[in-house]
Amino acid sequence: MVELDAFASSGPAIAEPGVAVLQSAVEVLVSAGTVAEANIGPDYISLRAIEGEQKAREIAAAFHAVMHGLRLLYLAVPAPRRRI
């Protein structure tokens, strides 16, 4: 099982487009049969029945790297200003 609860952890939030990328990746993993069950909520992703421990470790590492990268990008790139 892989659980990603970083949406609720300290640090900058992940912007909606970043969350959409993570959700799309989960959908592909389920469609391909790599993951049998996935639960996606507003603050977590949970993947169950993954095809082996090695694959679970690869997926966990990849999602962790993406989350960290998205947070760094959020810090480095200022949010667009709203025009009045």
Secondary structure, DSSP 8 states (H G I E B T S, - for coil): -EEE-GGGSSS----HHHHHHHHHHHHHHHHTTSEEEEEEETTEEEEEEES-HHHHHHHHHHHHHHHHHHHHHHHHS-------
